[in-house]
Amino acid sequence: EISDVNRETVLQTMRDHGVDVLLQGHTHRPAVHPVEVDGRPAQRLVLGDSYEQGSMIEGDQGGPRLV
């Protein structure tokens, strides 16, 4: 079974550092994951693995997206 990060740890890390966007290496669930931190919309950007799913984050005024 594929595991993912601990959601509460992610939220606490974002709180501790005062950020609304967290970029992380792969967890086998590459995507732009919407989250909410203390009532504020935020995002966890997860890259795909570099061997089979090579990916990057690209962004503009419309926000970040996984490519």
N, CA, C and O atoms as a printed pandas DataFrame, in Angstrom:
     atom_number atom_name residue_name chain_id  residue_number  x_coord  y_coord  z_coord
0              1         N          GLU        A               1    0.848   -1.179    0.000
1              2        CA          GLU        A               1    0.000    0.000    0.000
2              3         C          GLU        A               1    0.893    1.241    0.000
3              4         O          GLU        A               1    1.896    1.301    0.711
4              5         N          ILE        A               2    0.515    2.215   -0.798
5              6        CA          ILE        A               2    1.262    3.470   -0.867
6              7         C          ILE        A               2    0.827    4.371    0.283
7              8         O          ILE        A               2   -0.366    4.588    0.498
8              9         N          SER        A               3    1.800    4.890    1.015
9             10        CA          SER        A               3    1.463    5.801    2.111
10            11         C          SER        A               3    1.671    7.240    1.671
11            12         O          SER        A               3    2.301    7.508    0.649
12            13         N          ASP        A               4    1.141    8.140    2.443
13            14        CA          ASP        A               4    1.269    9.568    2.160
14            15         C          ASP        A               4    1.787   10.227    3.431
15            16         O          ASP        A               4    1.999    9.555    4.440
16            17         N          VAL        A               5    1.987   11.517    3.386
17            18        CA          VAL        A               5    2.452   12.253    4.550
18            19         C          VAL        A               5    1.342   12.355    5.591
19            20         O          VAL        A               5    0.168   12.157    5.281
20            21         N          ASN        A               6    1.720   12.660    6.810
21            22        CA          ASN        A               6    0.755   12.879    7.871
22            23         C          ASN        A               6    0.158   14.274    7.704
23            24         O          ASN        A               6    0.874   15.272    7.786
24            25         N          ARG        A               7   -1.135   14.341    7.474
25            26        CA          ARG        A               7   -1.813   15.616    7.185
26            27         C          ARG        A               7   -1.599   16.648    8.291
27            28         O          ARG        A               7   -1.317   17.810    8.001
28            29         N          GLU        A               8   -1.726   16.244    9.540
29            30        CA          GLU        A               8   -1.566   17.198   10.645
30            31         C          GLU        A               8   -0.143   17.733   10.721
31            32         O          GLU        A               8    0.061   18.896   11.071
32            33         N          THR        A               9    0.840   16.904   10.400
33            34        CA          THR        A               9    2.229   17.366   10.387
34            35         C          THR        A               9    2.433   18.396    9.287
35            36         O          THR        A               9    3.117   19.398    9.494
36            37         N          VAL        A              10    1.848   18.158    8.127
37            38        CA          VAL        A              10    1.934   19.125    7.023
38            39         C          VAL        A              10    1.319   20.452    7.455
39            40         O          VAL        A              10    1.934   21.503    7.273
40            41         N          LEU        A              11    0.124   20.418    8.020
41            42        CA          LEU        A              11   -0.552   21.655    8.427
42            43         C          LEU        A              11    0.239   22.380    9.507
43            44         O          LEU        A              11    0.366   23.604    9.463
44            45         N          GLN        A              12    0.774   21.638   10.480
45            46        CA          GLN        A              12    1.550   22.266   11.548
46            47         C          GLN        A              12    2.831   22.891   11.002
47            48         O          GLN        A              12    3.225   23.972   11.438
48            49         N          THR        A              13    3.478   22.227   10.062
49            50        CA          THR        A              13    4.690   22.767    9.440
50            51         C          THR        A              13    4.375   24.070    8.710
51            52         O          THR        A              13    5.134   25.036    8.793
52            53         N          MET        A              14    3.253   24.090    7.998
53            54        CA          MET        A              14    2.853   25.308    7.285
54            55         C          MET        A              14    2.538   26.427    8.271
55            56         O          MET        A              14    2.892   27.581    8.031
56            57         N          ARG        A              15    1.874   26.094    9.383
57            58        CA          ARG        A              15    1.598   27.096   10.426
58            59         C          ARG        A              15    2.906   27.636   11.006
59            60         O          ARG        A              15    3.098   28.847   11.116
60            61         N          ASP        A              16    3.792   26.724   11.371
61            62        CA          ASP        A              16    5.052   27.106   12.015
62            63         C          ASP        A              16    5.869   28.072   11.168
63            64         O          ASP        A              16    6.560   28.939   11.703
64            65         N          HIS        A              17    5.792   27.927    9.851
65            66        CA          HIS        A              17    6.597   28.747    8.956
66            67         C          HIS        A              17    5.794   29.862    8.282
67            68         O          HIS        A              17    6.342   30.634    7.495
68            69         N          GLY        A              18    4.503   29.946    8.588
69            70        CA          GLY        A              18    3.668   31.024    8.056
70            71         C          GLY        A              18    3.541   31.011    6.547
71            72         O          GLY        A              18    3.569   32.062    5.907
72            73         N          VAL        A              19    3.399   29.802    5.966
73            74        CA          VAL        A              19    3.303   29.705    4.506
74            75         C          VAL        A              19    1.940   29.156    4.081
75            76         O          VAL        A              19    1.274   28.445    4.833
76            77         N          ASP        A              20    1.549   29.504    2.859
77            78        CA          ASP        A              20    0.306   28.995    2.277
78            79         C          ASP        A              20    0.572   28.014    1.147
79            80         O          ASP        A              20   -0.361   27.433    0.593
80            81         N          VAL        A              21    1.850   27.826    0.799
81            82        CA          VAL        A              21    2.233   26.873   -0.240
82            83         C          VAL        A              21    3.400   26.054    0.276
83            84         O          VAL        A              21    4.387   26.603    0.767
84            85         N          LEU        A              22    3.285   24.736    0.165
85            86        CA          LEU        A              22    4.356   23.821    0.551
86            87         C          LEU        A              22    4.718   22.984   -0.666
87            88         O          LEU        A              22    3.861   22.309   -1.236
88            89         N          LEU        A              23    5.978   23.025   -1.063
89            90        CA          LEU        A              23    6.470   22.226   -2.184
90            91         C          LEU        A              23    7.243   21.061   -1.604
91            92         O          LEU        A              23    8.166   21.256   -0.814
92            93         N          GLN        A              24    6.873   19.845   -1.993
93            94        CA          GLN        A              24    7.571   18.686   -1.450
94            95         C          GLN        A              24    7.926   17.693   -2.534
95            96         O          GLN        A              24    7.319   17.664   -3.605
96            97         N          GLY        A              25    8.920   16.881   -2.231
97            98        CA          GLY        A              25    9.303   15.798   -3.120
98            99         C          GLY        A              25    8.210   14.755   -3.161
99           100         O          GLY        A              25    7.196   14.881   -2.474
100          101         N          HIS        A              26    8.409   13.743   -3.951
101          102        CA          HIS        A              26    7.313   12.822   -4.238
102          103         C          HIS        A              26    6.906   11.931   -3.064
103          104         O          HIS        A              26    7.727   11.545   -2.231
104          105         N          THR        A              27    5.609   11.621   -3.031
105          106        CA          THR        A              27    5.046   10.639   -2.112
106          107         C          THR        A              27    4.239    9.615   -2.915
107          108         O          THR        A              27    3.404    8.909   -2.350
108          109         N          HIS        A              28    4.473    9.531   -4.195
109          110        CA          HIS        A              28    3.725    8.679   -5.126
110          111         C          HIS        A              28    2.301    9.171   -5.330
111          112         O          HIS        A              28    1.462    8.436   -5.850
112          113         N          ARG        A              29    2.018   10.406   -4.925
113          114        CA          ARG        A              29    0.719   11.041   -5.151
114          115         C          ARG        A              29    0.954   12.451   -5.700
115          116         O          ARG        A              29    0.546   13.434   -5.081
116          117         N          PRO        A              30    1.616   12.550   -6.869
117          118        CA          PRO        A              30    1.905   13.885   -7.396
118          119         C          PRO        A              30    0.617   14.614   -7.756
119          120         O          PRO        A              30   -0.266   14.068   -8.418
120          121         N          ALA        A              31    0.536   15.858   -7.303
121          122        CA          ALA        A              31   -0.652   16.674   -7.590
122          123         C          ALA        A              31   -0.507   18.005   -6.869
123          124         O          ALA        A              31    0.417   18.208   -6.081
124          125         N          VAL        A              32   -1.431   18.899   -7.154
125          126        CA          VAL        A              32   -1.595   20.108   -6.365
126          127         C          VAL        A              32   -2.750   19.793   -5.415
127          128         O          VAL        A              32   -3.907   19.733   -5.830
128          129         N          HIS        A              33   -2.426   19.596   -4.150
129          130        CA          HIS        A              33   -3.418   19.210   -3.145
130          131         C          HIS        A              33   -3.905   20.457   -2.403
131          132         O          HIS        A              33   -3.113   21.107   -1.720
132          133         N          PRO        A              34   -5.181   20.801   -2.521
133          134        CA          PRO        A              34   -5.688   21.932   -1.745
134          135         C          PRO        A              34   -5.805   21.530   -0.274
135          136         O          PRO        A              34   -6.251   20.426    0.040
136          137         N          VAL        A              35   -5.408   22.418    0.611
137          138        CA          VAL        A              35   -5.550   22.214    2.054
138          139         C          VAL        A              35   -6.059   23.519    2.649
139          140         O          VAL        A              35   -6.110   24.545    1.969
140          141         N          GLU        A              36   -6.431   23.472    3.906
141          142        CA          GLU        A              36   -6.863   24.664    4.612
142          143         C          GLU        A              36   -6.033   24.767    5.882
143          144         O          GLU        A              36   -5.960   23.816    6.661
144          145         N          VAL        A              37   -5.406   25.923    6.091
145          146        CA          VAL        A              37   -4.580   26.148    7.274
146          147         C          VAL        A              37   -5.223   27.263    8.082
147          148         O          VAL        A              37   -5.228   28.423    7.668
148          149         N          ASP        A              38   -5.760   26.902    9.230
149          150        CA          ASP        A              38   -6.423   27.882   10.102
150          151         C          ASP        A              38   -7.457   28.716    9.361
151          152         O          ASP        A              38   -7.531   29.932    9.543
152          153         N          GLY        A              39   -8.254   28.059    8.525
153          154        CA          GLY        A              39   -9.326   28.727    7.800
154          155         C          GLY        A              39   -8.901   29.404    6.502
155          156         O          GLY        A              39   -9.740   29.948    5.784
156          157         N          ARG        A              40   -7.595   29.376    6.194
157          158        CA          ARG        A              40   -7.086   29.986    4.960
158          159         C          ARG        A              40   -6.853   28.907    3.918
159          160         O          ARG        A              40   -6.357   27.830    4.250
160          161         N          PRO        A              41   -7.199   29.172    2.661
161          162        CA          PRO        A              41   -6.877   28.202    1.615
162          163         C          PRO        A              41   -5.362   28.154    1.404
163          164         O          PRO        A              41   -4.687   29.183    1.427
164          165         N          ALA        A              42   -4.850   26.960    1.203
165          166        CA          ALA        A              42   -3.419   26.755    0.985
166          167         C          ALA        A              42   -3.247   25.584    0.025
167          168         O          ALA        A              42   -4.218   24.936   -0.365
168          169         N          GLN        A              43   -1.993   25.324   -0.350
169          170        CA          GLN        A              43   -1.728   24.234   -1.294
170          171         C          GLN        A              43   -0.482   23.463   -0.891
171          172         O          GLN        A              43    0.494   24.028   -0.397
172          173         N          ARG        A              44   -0.544   22.157   -1.117
173          174        CA          ARG        A              44    0.618   21.283   -0.981
174          175         C          ARG        A              44    0.923   20.781   -2.389
175          176         O          ARG        A              44    0.132   20.044   -2.976
176          177         N          LEU        A              45    2.072   21.182   -2.928
177          178        CA          LEU        A              45    2.468   20.814   -4.283
178          179         C          LEU        A              45    3.421   19.638   -4.194
179          180         O          LEU        A              45    4.500   19.754   -3.613
180          181         N          VAL        A              46    3.030   18.499   -4.770
181          182        CA          VAL        A              46    3.817   17.280   -4.661
182          183         C          VAL        A              46    4.339   16.868   -6.032
183          184         O          VAL        A              46    3.563   16.633   -6.959
184          185         N          LEU        A              47    5.660   16.782   -6.152
185          186        CA          LEU        A              47    6.287   16.357   -7.399
186          187         C          LEU        A              47    6.208   14.842   -7.555
187          188         O          LEU        A              47    6.182   14.109   -6.566
188          189         N          GLY        A              48    6.169   14.375   -8.809
189          190        CA          GLY        A              48    6.214   12.941   -9.087
190          191         C          GLY        A              48    7.635   12.427   -8.929
191          192         O          GLY        A              48    8.584   13.210   -8.874
192          193         N          ASP        A              49    7.781   11.104   -8.858
193          194        CA          ASP        A              49    9.132   10.559   -8.725
194          195         C          ASP        A              49    9.937   10.852   -9.988
195          196         O          ASP        A              49    9.380   10.982  -11.078
196          197         N          SER        A              50   11.238   10.954   -9.826
197          198        CA          SER        A              50   12.083   11.371  -10.950
198          199         C          SER        A              50   12.409   10.235  -11.911
199          200         O          SER        A              50   12.945   10.486  -12.990
200          201         N          TYR        A              51   12.100    8.995  -11.548
201          202        CA          TYR        A              51   12.428    7.862  -12.410
202          203         C          TYR        A              51   11.336    7.554  -13.428
203          204         O          TYR        A              51   11.633    7.252  -14.584
204          205         N          GLU        A              52   10.072    7.629  -13.007
205          206        CA          GLU        A              52    8.978    7.237  -13.897
206          207         C          GLU        A              52    8.024    8.376  -14.217
207          208         O          GLU        A              52    7.347    8.335  -15.245
208          209         N          GLN        A              53    7.950    9.392  -13.365
209          210        CA          GLN        A              53    6.939   10.436  -13.532
210          211         C          GLN        A              53    7.550   11.823  -13.617
211          212         O          GLN        A              53    6.864   12.786  -13.276
212          213         N          GLY        A              54    8.752   11.984  -14.035
213          214        CA          GLY        A              54    9.397   13.294  -14.026
214          215         C          GLY        A              54    8.403   14.433  -14.119
215          216         O          GLY        A              54    7.566   14.441  -15.022
216          217         N          SER        A              55    8.470   15.385  -13.220
217          218        CA          SER        A              55    7.502   16.476  -13.204
218          219         C          SER        A              55    8.160   17.741  -12.674
219          220         O          SER        A              55    9.262   17.718  -12.124
220          221         N          MET        A              56    7.446   18.840  -12.859
221          222        CA          MET        A              56    7.890   20.122  -12.326
222          223         C          MET        A              56    6.661   20.955  -12.011
223          224         O          MET        A              56    5.553   20.650  -12.453
224          225         N          ILE        A              57    6.876   22.007  -11.243
225          226        CA          ILE        A              57    5.809   22.939  -10.928
226          227         C          ILE        A              57    6.002   24.166  -11.814
227          228         O          ILE        A              57    7.100   24.713  -11.911
228          229         N          GLU        A              58    4.930   24.581  -12.449
229          230        CA          GLU        A              58    4.940   25.765  -13.301
230          231         C          GLU        A              58    3.826   26.673  -12.798
231          232         O          GLU        A              58    2.785   26.188  -12.352
232          233         N          GLY        A              59    4.032   27.971  -12.864
233          234        CA          GLY        A              59    2.984   28.854  -12.383
234          235         C          GLY        A              59    2.948   30.189  -13.094
235          236         O          GLY        A              59    3.921   30.618  -13.714
236          237         N          ASP        A              60    1.806   30.827  -12.987
237          238        CA          ASP        A              60    1.606   32.168  -13.505
238          239         C          ASP        A              60    0.508   32.824  -12.677
239          240         O          ASP        A              60    0.261   32.398  -11.548
240          241         N          GLN        A              61   -0.155   33.844  -13.204
241          242        CA          GLN        A              61   -1.203   34.522  -12.443
242          243         C          GLN        A              61   -2.336   33.570  -12.049
243          244         O          GLN        A              61   -3.047   33.823  -11.076
244          245         N          GLY        A              62   -2.505   32.481  -12.796
245          246        CA          GLY        A              62   -3.537   31.504  -12.486
246          247         C          GLY        A              62   -3.146   30.562  -11.369
247          248         O          GLY        A              62   -3.961   29.754  -10.924
248          249         N          GLY        A              63   -1.908   30.656  -10.912
249          250        CA          GLY        A              63   -1.456   29.817   -9.804
250          251         C          GLY        A              63   -0.550   28.706  -10.277
251          252         O          GLY        A              63   -0.281   28.585  -11.472
252          253         N          PRO        A              64   -0.077   27.893   -9.351
253          254        CA          PRO        A              64    0.839   26.808   -9.691
254          255         C          PRO        A              64    0.090   25.607  -10.273
255          256         O          PRO        A              64   -1.084   25.375   -9.985
256          257         N          ARG        A              65    0.818   24.855  -11.102
257          258        CA          ARG        A              65    0.248   23.607  -11.643
258          259         C          ARG        A              65    1.390   22.616  -11.853
259          260         O          ARG        A              65    2.535   22.993  -12.100
260          261         N          LEU        A              66    1.048   21.373  -11.750
261          262        CA          LEU        A              66    2.007   20.278  -11.947
262          263         C          LEU        A              66    2.087   19.958  -13.424
263          264         O          LEU        A              66    1.065   19.742  -14.076
264          265         N          VAL        A              67    3.314   19.925  -13.958
265          266        CA          VAL        A              67    3.536   19.642  -15.377
266          267         C          VAL        A              67    4.425   18.421  -15.485
267          268         O          VAL        A              67    4.750   17.990  -16.591
